[in-house]
Amino acid sequence: MPFVREEYTIEQPLRAFVFLVRTLGLSPNAAQRLIDKGRMTQNGVKVGKAEELQGKVEITRFVPQDLGLAALFVHKDFCVYDKPHHLLTHPKGLFAHSSLNDALKSTFGVQANPVHRLDSLTSGLVVCARHRQSEQALKNLFLHQKVQKTYTAIVHGIIEQEEFEICAPILVQNNGRDLSIRSVISPKGKSARTYIKVLDRDRVRDRTLLEARPLTGRTHQIRVHLDSIQHPIVGDCLYGVSDEISRCFLESNPRDEDCLGALRSRFLRLMGVPHLMLNASRLVFSYGGEEFCLDSALRAGILAYFYDAPSE
């Protein structure tokens, strides 16, 4: 259970910040973050950094669990995980579900952090900093588009072109309204470019296997762009499906502790496939004067479904 709620009793008046540093052994930065995020309360009320406290207090902290997920690659400054489908990169809110952060922090310590993220539905490569000193430099690689990212996907329909580029601005909604989690193509959005290369076609099952390289970094970019040309990704529960299916997925999406097996079973019942057929397959970048080219082992699952899945 990643987030736990603990109760402590402060015998003598003590400032909240001092209590966290002295009694719990948190670093000053960690204590400040915990207070800023409102994770220290007294009688259900958030406390301030300089507030003097006495009596019972409640603290909610992230306590990572070992998921049995080993890093694919380890460097002295960073590591790379091959994230499975249906696993969040970061915990969402204070719910008790697992995330890649569990595997990362239980192995490399509390200073280790992902420097970018994948949707929970997407499998593949995630780069994580092992300490604060390397975190910003690695984040800048992604922020300034200095990482070449290649995805593998299966889409509905046959794409006849061998390779092409999709250029369409994407607007991130997230305004709290119905299905605003969906990004949309809109002139009000930010410019977005995705390079597409067809790898194979299955005319019997009316599907195309392709590679996608996002040349910009917008939310759900590949999913939105492929849906915009009427070739949504197989297993996408937000794009290329009815509003009813999307709502059903979002309403059944667990916000408490759940195992990956249960998530896969629920998704299979809803979508007819075990997962979204999208994998972050390759990362190429330069760091510390060294070139890195990393490949996802989970890409094999996308290929196996394309070539081996029975006709529907």
Secondary structure, 3 states (H helix, E strand, C coil): CCEEEEEEEEEEEEEHHHHHHHCCCCCHHHHHHHHHCCCEEECCEECCCCCEEEEEEEEEEECCCCCCCCCCEECCCEEEEEECCCCECCCCCCCCCCEHHHHHHHHHCCCCEECCCCCCCCEEEEEEECCHHHHHHHHHHHHCCCCEEEEEEEEECCCCCCEEEEECCEECCCCCCCCCCCCEECCCCECCEEEEEEEEEECCCCEEEEEEEECCCCCCHHHHHHHHCCCCECCCCCCCCCHHHHHHHHHHCCCCCCCHHHHHHHHHHHHCCCCCCEEEEEEEEEECCEEEEEECCCHHHHHHHHHHCCCC
